[in-house]
Amino acid sequence: TVYVYSIPFRCLYSRNIKNLLVAGRNISVTHVALGTTRLMGTCALLGQAAGTSVYLCKKHNLYPKQIYPVYIKELQQQLLKDGCFIPGIENTDAKDVLRTAKVKSSSQSPLKIPKPESEVSLDVPRGQKLPLTGKTGKIVLPLKAKNATYLNFHLRKSFDLWDFEEKEDLISQKIKLSKGESIVEIELEKDFEKGIYWFFFEKNDKVFLKLTKGSIPGLCSVYKSGNKWLFSLSYQFYFQLVPDVYPFGPENINSGVSRPEKWTNVWIADPREKFPQWVEFEMEDKRDINMLQITFAARLDQEYHKIPPFFVIPEIPSHYKIYCEKNNEWKEILEVKDNTECFCRHKFSSVKTKKIKMEILYSHGEKHVCIYEMRAN
C-alpha cells in the first residue's frame, strides 16, 4: 500500500526553462505516481501551489528553482494559511496571535458513534482506528454469531490515521461468543498516551459486526485485503468507550494542524447542549488584530459526484458573532449571517485586545458545530 505522501515542489518547475511552472497532469512524476497526482482535486491544489510560488518569486525576485530550499518553508506556511493540508507540516506562523493562546469553550463532544444501521461479516479481519487519551476502561460493542465460537481481538498503537506498521499488540484477548446477538465488553484498563490507535478482530465468518454510516474526524474503519490493511472513511464500526473519551476539545483549534492526522485536530461542540456555543482565546498580552480566519468542517472525504447541487454542510455555522474584550467587557466587532462557507477570512478595523471570542448562534441543521482552526493577526 502506498502511504499518504506530499508532492515535492521540484515536480512543478522546468529543469531547463528557468521561468516555467507547470501544474496538473503534466508535472514531473513517474508512471506509478501519476495514478494519484492526476486526480482533479490534486491538480487543483497543484495549481494553488504553483500560483503561490509565483507570488514568492515576485516577492523575492526569484526563479522557481530558487525557492527550494531557502524559501520552501515560506511556501508551505502560506499554503497552510490558505487552507491546504501538508502531511507532517504544522502552522508555525509567528504572526498568528492565536497559535500560542489559551483556548476554552462552552462544551466539547465526547466520542460517540451513532446507532448502527447495518452489519458486515468478519469474512476478513476488520477493525477501527480511533483516538484515545487518558484512562480507558473498556470497549463495549454488539456482535452477532451464527454459532458459538471464539473471536480474537487485538489493539495496537498507530503513528497516524494511515499507519499500519505496528505489529506488537498493546492488548490482545480471546473472546468467547454464544450463538445469536450479544453485547461484548473488552477490558482495557489502561492509561493511553494521546494519539491514534486501532483495534481489529481476526477473520471469523460466523461473526457479524454492526456498521454506522458517515465519517467522524480522527476515526476510520479498517479491513485487510490479502496482505494489505486498507481504510474507509464512509462508515464506522459501532462501539462505545467506558468511561467517555473527549478527543474533540477546544485546544485542537490551535494545534497547528487543520485536518485529522496524528489526532482529531478539531473542536466539536457537544450536540447535547443548545446554541449558542462559543470558543474563547486568551493571549499572553494585548495584541493588535485586524484579521480573523476560521476553518470549519469541509466534508473533504465526500466524493464530489455524490454531493447534491447547492449542498451546504449541516455542521457549518450559519450565524455567528466575533467579540473582543475591552475594559473587561465583550465588544462585538463582527457579525456573520447566512454563512455557507467552510473557509472564512474576515478583515475589520484594528482592535487591541487580549481576548477574542466567537459565539455560534445557529448551524445549517446539525446539533453541533466543528472548528478545525482559527488564526488571527
matplotlib code that plots the C-alpha trace (Angstrom):
import matplotlib.pyplot as plt

x = [0.0, 1.3, 1.5, 0.0, 2.6, 3.1, 4.2, 7.7, 7.7, 10.5, 8.0, 6.3, 9.1, 11.0, 14.6, 15.8, 13.3, 14.1, 10.7, 8.3, 6.0, 3.6, 0.5, -1.8, -1.2, 2.0, 4.1, 7.3, 6.4, 6.8, 4.1, 3.2, 2.9, 0.8, -2.0, -2.7, -1.3, -3.5, -6.8, -8.9, -8.7, -4.9, -4.5, -6.5, -4.1, -1.1, -2.4, -2.7, 0.8, 2.2, 0.3, 1.5, 5.1, 4.7, 3.8, 7.0, 9.1, 7.8, 8.2, 11.8, 12.8, 13.5, 13.1, 11.0, 14.0, 15.5, 12.5, 13.9, 15.5, 15.7, 12.0, 10.3, 9.1, 7.6, 5.7, 4.5, 3.3, 1.5, -0.3, -1.3, -2.6, -4.7, -6.4, -4.1, -3.0, 0.6, 1.2, 3.7, 3.8, 2.4, 1.5, 4.5, 3.3, 4.8, 2.2, -0.7, -1.5, -3.9, -1.2, 0.0, -3.2, -5.1, -8.4, -11.7, -15.2, -18.8, -18.7, -16.9, -18.4, -17.4, -16.5, -19.9, -20.7, -24.2, -26.5, -25.8, -27.7, -26.4, -23.9, -21.0, -19.4, -15.9, -15.1, -11.8, -10.0, -11.8, -11.5, -11.4, -8.9, -9.8, -8.3, -7.5, -6.2, -6.1, -7.7, -10.0, -11.7, -13.3, -14.7, -18.3, -19.8, -22.7, -21.9, -23.9, -22.7, -24.2, -22.9, -21.0, -17.4, -14.3, -13.1, -9.5, -9.2, -6.0, -5.4, -2.2, -0.7, -0.7, 1.6, -1.3, -4.6, -2.9, -0.2, -0.4, 3.2, 3.0, 2.9, 3.1, -0.2, -0.9, -3.8, -5.0, -7.9, -9.7, -13.4, -16.0, -19.3, -22.6, -25.0, -27.1, -26.9, -24.6, -23.0, -19.3, -17.2, -13.5, -11.5, -8.7, -8.0, -5.1, -3.9, -3.4, -0.9, -2.7, -2.8, -4.4, -4.8, -6.5, -8.2, -9.2, -10.8, -9.3, -11.3, -14.3, -17.1, -19.5, -19.5, -21.0, -20.1, -22.5, -21.9, -22.7, -22.6, -20.7, -17.3, -16.1, -12.8, -9.9, -11.7, -11.9, -12.9, -10.2, -10.1, -7.5, -7.4, -4.8, -1.7, -2.7, -4.6, -7.0, -9.2, -12.6, -14.0, -17.5, -18.5, -17.5, -17.9, -20.3, -18.7, -18.7, -15.9, -16.3, -15.7, -16.3, -13.2, -13.1, -10.8, -12.6, -11.5, -11.1, -7.3, -7.4, -8.3, -4.8, -2.9, -1.2, -2.8, -6.2, -7.0, -7.2, -3.7, -2.0, -5.0, -8.5, -7.4, -11.0, -13.2, -16.7, -19.3, -21.4, -24.6, -26.5, -26.0, -28.2, -26.9, -25.3, -22.0, -18.7, -14.9, -12.6, -8.9, -6.7, -3.3, -0.4, -0.7, -2.7, -2.2, -3.4, -5.8, -7.5, -8.0, -9.6, -9.6, -11.7, -11.7, -15.0, -15.8, -15.4, -16.5, -13.4, -14.0, -17.1, -16.8, -17.8, -20.2, -22.3, -22.8, -26.2, -26.4, -26.3, -25.4, -24.4, -22.5, -25.0, -22.4, -21.1, -22.2, -24.8, -24.9, -22.0, -20.5, -16.9, -16.1, -13.0, -12.5, -12.2, -12.3, -13.3, -16.4, -17.1, -17.4, -18.9, -16.6, -18.2, -21.5, -21.9, -25.3, -26.2, -22.7, -22.3, -18.5, -16.1, -13.2, -13.8, -11.4, -12.7, -11.0, -12.0, -10.7, -7.8, -8.5, -6.1, -7.1, -6.0, -9.1, -11.1, -14.4, -16.5, -20.2, -22.1, -25.9, -27.1, -25.8, -27.2, -29.2, -26.8, -27.0, -23.2, -20.6, -17.0, -14.0, -10.6, -8.6, -8.7, -6.0, -5.7, -3.2]
y = [0.0, 3.5, 5.6, 9.1, 11.4, 15.1, 16.2, 17.8, 21.4, 20.4, 18.4, 21.7, 23.6, 23.0, 21.7, 23.8, 26.7, 28.9, 30.8, 27.9, 26.4, 23.5, 22.3, 19.4, 16.1, 17.4, 17.7, 15.6, 12.2, 8.5, 6.5, 5.0, 8.4, 9.7, 7.4, 9.7, 13.1, 13.3, 13.4, 16.6, 17.6, 17.1, 19.0, 21.9, 22.1, 21.9, 25.0, 26.7, 25.7, 26.9, 30.2, 30.8, 30.1, 32.8, 35.2, 34.3, 34.6, 38.1, 39.0, 37.8, 38.3, 34.6, 32.0, 28.9, 26.6, 29.2, 28.7, 25.4, 25.1, 28.6, 29.7, 26.3, 26.7, 30.1, 28.5, 25.7, 28.1, 30.3, 27.2, 26.1, 29.6, 29.5, 26.2, 23.5, 20.4, 19.1, 15.9, 16.4, 20.2, 22.4, 26.0, 28.0, 31.4, 33.9, 36.5, 34.2, 35.6, 32.7, 30.0, 30.2, 31.4, 29.6, 28.2, 27.3, 26.5, 26.3, 22.5, 19.6, 16.4, 13.0, 10.3, 8.8, 6.5, 7.0, 4.0, 1.2, 0.8, -2.4, -5.3, -6.9, -10.4, -10.9, -12.6, -10.8, -9.2, -5.9, -3.2, 0.5, 3.4, 5.7, 8.5, 7.6, 9.6, 9.0, 6.3, 4.0, 1.1, -0.9, -1.1, -2.2, -3.4, -5.5, -8.7, -11.4, -15.0, -17.8, -20.4, -20.5, -19.5, -17.7, -14.3, -12.9, -9.2, -7.0, -3.4, -1.5, 1.9, 3.9, 6.7, 8.4, 7.6, 5.8, 3.8, 0.0, -0.7, -1.6, -5.4, -5.6, -5.8, -3.5, -5.6, -9.0, -11.2, -14.3, -13.7, -16.5, -15.9, -17.6, -18.1, -15.0, -11.4, -10.4, -7.3, -7.8, -5.9, -5.9, -4.9, -2.4, -0.7, 1.3, 4.9, 5.7, 8.3, 10.8, 9.5, 7.3, 3.6, 0.8, -2.5, -5.4, -8.8, -11.7, -13.4, -15.4, -15.6, -16.8, -13.4, -10.1, -6.5, -3.6, -0.6, 3.1, 5.2, 8.5, 9.9, 11.1, 13.1, 11.0, 7.7, 5.3, 1.6, -0.8, -4.1, -6.5, -7.4, -10.0, -8.8, -5.2, -3.2, -0.6, 2.0, 3.5, 6.9, 6.3, 4.0, 3.1, 0.0, 0.7, 0.6, 2.5, 3.5, 3.4, 5.9, 8.6, 9.9, 13.5, 13.9, 17.0, 19.7, 23.4, 23.1, 21.4, 24.7, 26.0, 22.6, 23.7, 21.0, 21.6, 18.0, 14.7, 13.2, 12.1, 13.3, 14.6, 18.2, 19.6, 21.1, 19.6, 21.2, 18.9, 18.1, 17.6, 21.3, 24.0, 27.0, 29.4, 27.7, 29.6, 29.4, 31.9, 32.7, 34.4, 35.7, 36.4, 40.2, 42.6, 42.4, 44.4, 42.3, 43.2, 39.7, 36.5, 33.3, 30.2, 26.7, 24.8, 21.2, 20.7, 17.1, 16.5, 12.8, 13.1, 12.2, 15.3, 13.5, 12.3, 15.8, 17.3, 20.8, 23.7, 21.3, 23.1, 21.2, 21.0, 21.5, 24.8, 27.8, 29.9, 32.7, 33.8, 36.8, 37.8, 39.7, 41.3, 42.1, 45.8, 47.3, 43.9, 43.8, 41.9, 44.3, 42.9, 43.5, 41.3, 39.5, 37.0, 35.7, 33.2, 31.7, 28.7, 28.6, 26.3, 28.6, 32.2, 35.1, 38.3, 41.7, 44.6, 47.8, 47.0, 46.3, 45.9, 43.1, 40.2, 38.1, 37.0, 35.2, 33.5, 32.9, 30.5, 31.0, 28.6, 25.9, 24.6, 21.9, 19.9, 20.0, 20.6, 22.6, 21.8, 24.2, 22.9, 26.1, 29.7, 32.3, 36.0, 38.7]
z = [0.0, -0.9, 2.3, 2.3, 0.7, -0.2, -3.7, -3.9, -5.2, -7.6, -9.6, -10.6, -12.4, -15.6, -15.4, -18.4, -18.8, -15.8, -15.7, -16.4, -13.9, -14.6, -12.7, -13.4, -15.2, -16.8, -13.7, -13.4, -11.9, -12.6, -14.2, -10.8, -9.1, -11.9, -10.8, -7.8, -8.9, -12.0, -10.0, -10.3, -6.6, -6.5, -9.8, -8.4, -5.3, -7.6, -9.3, -6.0, -5.1, -8.4, -8.1, -4.6, -5.7, -8.4, -5.7, -3.8, -7.0, -7.4, -3.7, -3.5, -7.2, -7.8, -10.4, -9.4, -8.8, -6.3, -4.0, -2.9, -0.3, 1.1, 0.7, 0.7, 4.3, 3.5, 0.6, 2.9, 5.5, 3.0, 1.6, 5.1, 5.9, 2.7, 3.7, 2.4, 4.3, 4.0, 5.9, 8.7, 8.4, 11.2, 11.4, 12.6, 11.5, 14.0, 13.0, 14.1, 17.6, 18.4, 17.8, 21.4, 23.1, 25.8, 24.5, 26.3, 25.0, 26.1, 25.6, 23.9, 22.5, 23.8, 21.3, 20.4, 17.4, 16.1, 16.3, 13.8, 10.5, 9.1, 9.7, 8.0, 8.3, 9.6, 6.3, 6.5, 9.5, 10.3, 12.9, 13.7, 14.0, 17.0, 19.1, 22.7, 25.6, 29.3, 31.3, 29.3, 31.0, 28.2, 24.7, 24.5, 21.2, 19.9, 17.9, 16.3, 15.9, 13.8, 16.2, 19.5, 18.6, 19.7, 18.5, 18.7, 19.5, 19.1, 19.9, 18.7, 18.6, 15.3, 14.2, 12.4, 10.7, 7.8, 9.6, 10.0, 10.6, 14.3, 14.8, 18.6, 20.5, 23.4, 24.3, 22.9, 24.1, 23.1, 23.4, 23.8, 22.0, 22.3, 19.4, 18.5, 19.5, 22.4, 24.0, 24.4, 26.9, 26.2, 29.3, 28.6, 32.0, 30.5, 30.7, 27.0, 25.7, 23.5, 19.9, 17.3, 18.0, 16.2, 17.1, 14.9, 15.1, 13.2, 10.5, 11.6, 9.1, 11.7, 13.4, 12.3, 13.3, 13.4, 11.0, 11.1, 8.0, 7.9, 8.9, 12.2, 12.5, 13.7, 13.1, 10.2, 9.7, 8.6, 6.9, 5.5, 1.8, 1.1, 3.0, 2.9, 5.5, 4.0, 5.5, 4.8, 6.0, 4.8, 7.7, 11.2, 13.3, 16.2, 19.7, 22.9, 25.2, 29.0, 30.5, 27.8, 26.0, 24.9, 21.9, 20.4, 22.8, 22.0, 22.3, 18.9, 17.2, 17.5, 17.4, 14.2, 12.1, 10.4, 9.4, 11.3, 11.2, 14.4, 16.4, 15.6, 15.4, 15.6, 18.2, 18.2, 20.4, 22.5, 20.5, 23.8, 24.6, 22.9, 20.9, 21.3, 21.7, 22.0, 22.0, 23.7, 23.2, 25.7, 24.7, 26.9, 26.3, 24.3, 20.5, 17.5, 15.4, 12.1, 10.6, 11.8, 9.8, 10.5, 9.1, 9.6, 8.7, 4.9, 4.4, 2.3, 2.5, 0.3, -3.4, -5.3, -7.7, -4.6, -3.3, -4.4, -6.0, -3.6, -0.7, 2.5, 5.2, 8.1, 10.9, 9.4, 11.5, 9.6, 12.1, 14.4, 16.1, 17.0, 20.1, 21.7, 25.3, 26.0, 29.6, 31.0, 28.7, 25.5, 22.5, 19.2, 16.3, 13.6, 12.9, 10.1, 8.9, 6.2, 6.0, 3.8, 3.5, 5.3, 5.0, 6.1, 6.4, 8.0, 7.9, 10.2, 11.8, 14.0, 17.7, 20.6, 22.9, 25.0, 24.4, 21.3, 21.5, 18.8, 19.6, 17.3, 17.3, 14.6, 12.3, 9.0, 10.7, 12.9, 16.6, 16.8, 15.0, 14.2, 14.0, 12.8, 13.0, 13.9, 13.2, 13.8, 13.1]

ax = plt.figure().add_subplot(projection="3d")
ax.plot(x, y, z, "-o")
ax.set_aspect("equal")
plt.show()
